[in-house]
Amino acid sequence: MGDHSEVVNVSVPKEFGLEFRPATLADRDEVLGELSSNVYFGHDYLPCFYQRWLYDDRHEMIVAVDKNSKKIVGLDTIGLFDGGKTVVFQALRVHSQYQGRGIAKKMSEFLSDRLATHYPNVKRLRVCTQDHNYASRSIFQKKGYTQIAVDGFAMATLTKPFSAPVLSELDQRIRRVDARTLWDILDNLEASLREELIHANMILIDWMPYEISLENLKLMEREEEMTFALLMGQNDAVKGLAVSTRSQRVSGVNLFAAIYTRGNVDAFVSLAKYVVTTCWHGCTCFCLSYDAILHQRALLQNCHESDCLEADFTFSPAITLLSEATKPHLDFTADYVGGCEVVLEKNISL
């Protein structure tokens, strides 16, 4: 994507100069080597997506190059979502020796200018980060971004294969559906009920926000190989939704799921068990997004003192119940993220 012969020079006073250009296949080893050292603690996704993103029409990777040494010192990615209406910035990284020198800021400014000239149909910018990454959130909020969604997040290692599960009455109400069926059901929900189930009309999975539309659901199913499951209550009322997918990482294959149940703990545990017992084959890690209200209940229950320990914010009662229901197969103590995922958005008019 983009003109790979284009080079734009940007000066960084006193120390060195930068040039920005689209990444190439020849950059792969350098980008995935020293530049990406220890990114996401072995759960980096870029090595598995680098060549795919080079040649698809929904991503453009930009590298920052030190003009003197010709070393690649930074990378950021424009990801096009929602039919090209939304840009999500992905895989940002800065070389460890160059951090703290304003490179990320300069890259952000360059990408903003590039959007104006190369992507005229973009209506909004989004970024997803951890709720306790206060520095990142502050930077984006100063640029005019506002918080539009929060999901709880948890990780577990898959320590033992699952056998055939014993299904409860609630578990037996879960049914897998295709994109078209899911859209028809969601589209027929009253607006207030749909917003109550899925906030901001957005599914957040694998740290990527997808607007709910028929076109997006079909793309998620076809190109991202995502699956959908509904937990139905009496009179065919929707009690919960689970979206799941498998994604390659440096450390192995991760199973990702987004589960929305209007804060119903029993429905959450049931859908999470369904996903992990039907999709775990070959995976080493389970990454779970879920209703923020379930995480917030943990804060209210655990934090009665102003000096509440950080650990109290990372292990909610809902995750405790899921851990008990899936022993000895899942180990949630391996979670190095904890907390919540936050989506920030800025509407633009290019």
ABEGO torsion letter per residue (X at the ends): XEBAABBBBBBBBGABBBBBBBBBAAAAAAAABAAABGBGGGABAAAAAAAAAAABAABBBBBBBBAAAGBBABBBBBBBBGGGABBBBBGBBBBAAABGAGAAAAAAAAAAAAAAAABAABABBBBBBBAABAAAAAAAAAAGBBBABBBBBBBBBBABBBBBBBBBAAAAABBBBBAAAAAAAAAABBAAAAAAABBGGBBBBGGBBBBBBAAAAAAAAAAAGBBBBBBBBBGGBBABBBBBBBBBBAAEBBBBBBBBAGGBAAAAAAAAAAAAAAAABGBABBBBBBBAAAAAAAAAAABABAABBAAAAABBAAAAAAAAAAOAABBAAABAAEEBBBBBBBBBBX
